[in-house]
Amino acid sequence: MTAAGDDAARPHKLPRPRQIQDLNPDQLVAVIWRLAMEICVLRDRLGTHEALLAGQNVLSRNDIEAYSPSKDEAAARLKARTELIENIINDLS
């Protein structure tokens, strides 16, 4: 894990959101709901995939935990993560 101030850890350099005390409470609730919905959907989908794969003896939990993405996949993940963060920052603006 890198230090919080390490530029290598933040190659996308997103703008910092305003201070929390300057935000409208409705905006904070919207962000919390967005994150909660994202987490719920992802947990459901991941659980379904893992159960199907394990049920057919395709992959085990150990296989999943040991997986390392390719450079292209890592770049796609970073792009998706950046878009999610940008959406959250937009909700806070």
Beta strands, then each sheet from edge to edge (+ up, - down):
end
